[in-house]
Amino acid sequence: MKLSLILAALLVASSLTACMDPKPGQYPPSMMMERDTMPDKADDNEKQQDIKVDENRTMTILLGENGKLVSYMGMISAPLVAPKDFAYGKDGIRKELLSRRQSVLEYSASKGKPKNGIIVIIKPSKKATYRNLVDILDEMAIVDVPTYAIVNEFSPEEQKLLAAK
């Protein structure tokens, strides 16, 4: 009797420890691949290199409160096209996006890279509404802007542009 109880306890203990080791086929293949291919934390210490972008192709759109929309080309410190307020819709920002897209395509063609289109950086402020962000994303789709990004970082100059009335 004691021997059978001891054997049963050993059997239960060995089966419990065996359950903790992954067996082939115990996990789906995708889960095993994720375990094997996850990056090491040591890789995070490497510095990311900044990507140089042609300022002649870059347009920045700032979204402010109450539907305010400010756009400029190039860098804020030395804009190629001065910052200007726009309205949403076909006679506002869409018209500007279409004309800038065309001028960027002409510029890229003159540089020998006709497929390089306009790059739009969308910067919604904390006071911008979700609807304004969706509206500007709709404009990106309507105008067929190939490359755009939503960025949350504002420079002090950009904050002054949005604060000005």
Secondary structure, 3 states (H helix, E strand, C coil): CHHHHHHHHHHHHHHHHHHHCCCCCCCCHHHHHHHHHCCCHHHHHCCCCCCCCCHHHEEEEEECHHHCEEEEEECCCCEEEEEEEECCCCCCHHHHHHHHHHHHHHHHHHCCCCCCCCEEEEEECCCCCHHHHHHHHHHHHHHCCCEEEECCCCCHHHHHHHHCC
